[in-house]
Amino acid sequence: MTNPIPTQTSPVLQFQLTPFDPLPVEFNLSVGGHIARPNAETIQIHYQITGDLNAIVIPQRKNPPVRRDELWTTTCLELFIGEKEMSPYWEFNLSPNGDWNIYKLSAYRSNLTPDLAYQDLASTIHSKANQLELHLACPLPADLKTFPNLDVAICAVIQLKQGPISYWALNHGGSEADFHRRDGFLLCL
């Protein structure tokens, strides 16, 4: 059965992430942005980290950015996309230094495999004293382009210079931080 391809653009959806564990009172940081699906084949996301950037680990920029595994072991911006009520989903990992990866999973945390249809993923990164912005516009995974409604989770891993890694998401539904939970896929594009 073929689903109709969306013909209209999706609205721009604003988002604000919250940390799984509360940050120390003196720590000033927010993670937000916006996301849209301007056509059936493309997704655009803009992340904005604002606050005391000197308190977090920001990987050094490299030229050119490359596909890299385990970006989530330090500061990394993440996006999860799946078709409503279907098991497969994709995980996008975006480092503030431009490195990236996209994985396909067959079901919850199962068969994590790099999506080799993507050979390059160029994000635009701007950094100021108290703000880091990352913008990405890219094709959707081929398997998702024909679906009119996609469920999306937006997350971030923030490595503090003094303290543990902090996990940020739209929703933390479980007893531990877990970006793969489908109840965290709160946005619909």
C-alpha positions in Angstrom: 0.0 0.0 0.0 1.4 3.4 -1.0 0.7 6.3 1.2 0.1 9.7 -0.4 3.1 12.0 -0.6 2.6 15.2 1.3 2.1 18.1 -1.0 2.1 21.0 1.5 4.9 22.1 3.7 4.7 21.3 7.4 4.6 24.2 9.8 7.8 25.3 11.5 7.7 23.7 15.0 9.5 25.3 17.9 11.1 23.1 20.5 12.7 23.5 23.9 14.6 20.6 25.5 14.9 19.8 29.2 17.7 17.9 31.0 16.9 14.5 32.4 18.7 15.4 35.7 18.4 19.0 37.0 21.5 21.1 36.4 23.3 22.9 39.3 21.5 26.2 40.1 24.5 28.3 38.9 24.6 26.5 35.5 22.9 28.6 32.8 22.1 26.7 29.7 19.1 26.2 27.3 18.8 24.0 24.3 16.0 24.8 21.8 15.3 25.5 18.1 12.9 24.7 15.4 12.2 22.0 12.8 10.2 21.8 9.6 9.5 19.6 6.6 9.4 22.1 3.8 8.5 19.4 1.2 8.0 15.6 1.1 11.7 14.9 0.7 13.5 17.3 3.0 13.8 18.0 6.7 15.3 21.2 8.2 16.4 21.5 11.8 17.9 24.4 13.7 19.4 23.9 17.1 20.4 26.7 19.5 22.4 26.2 22.6 22.5 29.3 24.7 24.2 30.1 28.0 27.6 29.5 29.5 29.3 27.6 26.7 32.6 27.7 28.6 31.0 25.2 31.0 30.5 22.5 28.3 32.8 20.4 26.1 32.4 21.5 22.5 34.4 19.2 20.1 37.0 21.0 18.0 36.1 21.7 14.4 37.7 19.6 11.8 38.0 20.2 8.0 36.2 18.5 6.4 33.6 17.1 8.7 33.4 13.3 8.5 31.0 10.4 9.3 31.9 9.2 12.8 30.6 6.7 15.3 29.9 7.3 19.0 29.4 11.1 18.7 27.0 10.7 21.7 30.0 10.2 24.0 30.5 14.0 24.1 28.3 17.0 23.2 26.1 15.9 20.3 22.7 17.1 18.9 20.4 14.3 17.9 17.2 13.7 15.9 15.1 10.6 15.7 12.5 10.1 12.9 10.1 7.3 12.2 6.8 6.7 10.5 3.9 6.7 12.9 3.2 3.3 14.4 6.0 1.6 12.4 9.0 0.0 14.0 12.0 1.2 11.9 13.4 4.6 12.7 16.5 6.7 12.0 18.9 8.4 14.4 20.8 11.5 13.2 23.9 12.5 15.3 25.3 16.0 14.7 28.4 17.2 16.4 29.0 20.9 17.0 32.3 20.4 15.0 30.5 19.2 11.9 31.0 15.5 12.2 27.9 13.4 11.7 26.3 10.0 11.4 22.9 8.6 10.4 21.7 5.2 11.6 18.7 3.1 10.7 17.3 0.9 13.5 14.8 -1.9 12.7 13.0 -1.6 16.1 13.7 -0.2 19.6 17.5 -0.1 19.9 17.8 -3.0 17.4 20.2 -3.5 14.5 21.9 0.0 14.6 23.3 0.3 11.1 24.8 3.3 9.4 22.5 4.5 6.5 25.0 4.4 3.7 22.7 6.3 1.4 24.1 9.3 3.0 27.7 10.0 1.9 27.9 13.6 3.2 25.9 15.7 5.6 26.8 19.3 5.7 25.5 21.4 8.6 26.1 25.1 9.1 27.5 26.0 12.5 27.8 29.5 14.1 29.3 30.1 17.5 29.4 33.2 19.6 30.5 33.7 23.2 27.1 32.6 24.7 25.4 30.9 21.7 26.0 28.0 19.4 23.7 27.3 16.5 23.7 24.3 14.2 21.4 24.2 11.1 20.9 21.2 8.9 18.8 20.8 5.8 18.9 17.3 4.2 16.9 14.7 2.4 14.8 12.4 4.5 15.7 8.7 4.4 14.3 7.3 1.2 12.0 4.9 3.1 10.3 7.8 4.8 9.7 10.2 1.9 6.3 8.8 1.0 4.8 9.0 4.5 2.7 12.1 5.2 3.2 12.0 9.0 6.5 11.4 10.6 7.1 11.1 14.4 10.1 13.1 15.6 12.2 13.2 18.8 14.8 15.9 19.3 17.5 15.4 21.9 21.0 16.5 22.9 23.9 15.1 24.8 25.7 17.9 26.6 29.1 17.1 28.2 29.8 19.3 31.1 33.5 20.2 31.8 32.8 19.8 35.5 30.4 17.0 36.1 28.6 14.3 34.3 27.1 14.1 30.8 23.7 15.8 30.7 20.9 14.3 28.6 18.3 16.6 27.1 15.0 15.8 25.3 11.5 16.9 24.6 10.2 14.3 27.0 11.8 11.9 29.5 9.3 9.1 29.9 11.3 6.5 31.8 13.3 6.0 34.9 16.5 6.7 33.0 17.5 8.9 30.0 16.6 7.0 26.8 16.2 8.9 23.6 15.0 5.8 21.7 11.7 5.5 23.5 8.8 6.1 21.1 6.9 8.1 23.7 9.6 10.7 23.2 8.8 11.1 19.6 6.4 14.0 20.3 6.6 16.1 17.2 4.8 15.3 14.0 6.0 16.5 10.6 
